[in-house]
Amino acid sequence: MTPTEFPRILVVTSNNFNLVTGGGITLTNLFRGWPTDRVANLHEDSTPEDRSVCQNFYRLSEEEIQWAWPFSLAQPWYKRLSSPAVRDPSDLDGMGAPSAGGEGAMWVRLARRAFGDGVPRAVTISGRLRQWLERFRPQLLYGFLGSMAQVHLMGELARTCQIPLTIHIMDDWPAVLYRRGLLGPVFRRVVQREFLGIVRGASLCMGICEDMCKEYKRRYGFPFLPFHNALDLDQWIPHAKRDWKAGSPFVVRYVGSIVADGQREALRDVCDAVTNLRSSGKPIEMWVHAPAPQVAFLGQPDLTSNGFHLAAPPPPEAVVHLLSGADLLVLPFNFDKHSLQYIRLSMPTKVPAYMASGTPVLVYGPAGIATARYAERDGWGHVLSTPGVAPLQQTLLWLVDDQATRERLGRRAHLLACERHDAAKVRPAFQMALSQAAEE
């Protein structure tokens, strides 16, 4: 397409375009090549922006999103007790978490007991936002959604701008949002009704993977197209693993976010298994690359002596070397019921990168989740669906000793990444789908 054939697209997401978070990375990779003057991002994110793809940002404030009345009466008091810098990543609607105990912690406990997944928030198109929209003159709305506030916002923008909208679902939040709390059932009916209205009115609906799209078509009665994170593989292929001989020590690595309702407890199992093997004399070590607040749950013992290393998320240019330099990559997923509902249809942003690296992948999680089904069905990762540290230790020992299996998994993963997750193939299809949606 020529630059003028790209519609002016307004990307409405809780995250911004960035190279740090899963949502930010996916946005940046899918939209790369879209003319920068024809894309704008409306978001709530404090993460530093990546301006290589989008240069027009508007960060939402309390002018646009506030707690709904009458809950708004308590918001000033709550803000005095809590720190905006400390947020629980499992919070789906922005209630946040206090920075200390006392009254703040008591308020959060009471609020979660009442609301479950966050205090309902009201949306207003402020004068400042309206002027920004008029200057950009969007022709298409695109949004991840993910919370009641995002659903409200997308609906309000569609009515204000009178333009087609598209949605792209990353996680199965409609299945878990507001299932907890005394008032949860009331808010759940509201958000489900409004979400279905968005789906019915959308020119295009997308999901993060094929499993999600099949399930959503059955659930909501409308087709969804699968689009996942894509990589510029010409930058990855020269650095992919080509030697699967086990290192000494054997390096097990995890790179990415650690979310309470996603992988936190499963990752703890992996760390415990590696630590136990190390204590028994096996030359093995575990590296976890994640934001510091997210690894605090692991505690602060003398980790290095146990072969356990914590590190910050790597810069984008270092990821390929970090992944291909490991002996084994792990994709952990929690086994509890609530996490399973949330992650069942998800596909982590890191999956294509793990695959493209050529390093063998261990998927540790329930057999029914989309990532485990993908890995087992197509043979790019070994799936361990039995929870517990003991089965993990046995599996790790087997993978350490079986070079042929590691090589088979690594080669298969790299091949499939080139076939299915190459931006040269995925990005044009994604951008064409959006351009056609803008014409409807």
Secondary structure as UniProt FT lines:
FT   HELIX           3..5
FT   STRAND          9..12
FT   HELIX           22..31
FT   TURN            32..33
FT   HELIX           36..38
FT   STRAND          39..43
FT   TURN            51..53
FT   STRAND          57..59
FT   TURN            62..64
FT   STRAND          65..67
FT   TURN            69..70
FT   HELIX           71..74
FT   HELIX           75..81
FT   TURN            84..85
FT   TURN            89..90
FT   HELIX           103..115
FT   STRAND          121..123
FT   HELIX           127..136
FT   STRAND          140..143
FT   HELIX           148..161
FT   STRAND          165..169
FT   HELIX           173..176
FT   TURN            177..178
FT   TURN            182..183
FT   HELIX           184..201
FT   STRAND          204..207
FT   HELIX           210..220
FT   STRAND          225..226
FT   HELIX           233..235
FT   HELIX           237..239
FT   STRAND          250..255
FT   TURN            260..263
FT   HELIX           264..279
FT   TURN            280..281
FT   STRAND          284..289
FT   HELIX           292..298
FT   HELIX           304..306
FT   STRAND          308..311
FT   HELIX           316..318
FT   HELIX           319..324
FT   STRAND          328..332
FT   HELIX           337..343
FT   TURN            344..345
FT   TURN            349..350
FT   HELIX           351..356
FT   TURN            357..358
FT   STRAND          361..364
FT   TURN            367..368
FT   HELIX           370..378
FT   STRAND          382..384
FT   HELIX           389..401
FT   HELIX           403..420
FT   HELIX           423..438
//
